[in-house]
Amino acid sequence: MNTIFEALNDPTIHDWYLAFCFAVMVLPMIGIQWWYSTSIRKTQGGRRLMQRQGQRPPMPGVVQRNLVEAAAMARDIASGKYGKAARTTQNRVYWMAGLWVLANFVAFGLLLWADELNRYGKPPLYEGKNQYQDKGLAPTPGPARHGGTK
């Protein structure tokens, strides 16, 4: 882990890793959308679903109506109204989206963690137990708030 923190302290590597994080955030969603659109249209139920979506496309600025319509479509897909293939495709999208969220959490989390550790110099695994207080970076402890000390 120390090697990762040291590497992300270099501005060039930091910028490349940040670009990688944005690619993890954007490219899988583009891929999932393309795959979903091509897969769903291969079935009769999927074509009906796309026709329904075409009749009432999402309107900019009308969030509540868009969410209600999307939830109604998701319920209809889950109930099997558009066939088993559409339901299976939708379930796969749910799993892929969940893995995508996890990948974003890990990628950006590592970056934020490294930035926070590198803010004060070397990671804590290199130095003594009380590295921040020794450098005057930690807040001084205040009076104890537990117990009734006077």
RAKAQUI-V872695 format. One record per helix or strand. SS is the DSSP state (h for helix, s for strand). FROM is the first residue (numbers start at 1). TO is the last residue. Records with the same first field share a line. If there is no record, write none. Layout:
SS=FROM-TO / FROM-TO
//
This chain:
h=2-9 / 11-40 / 44-55 / 63-79 / 84-119 / 131-134
//
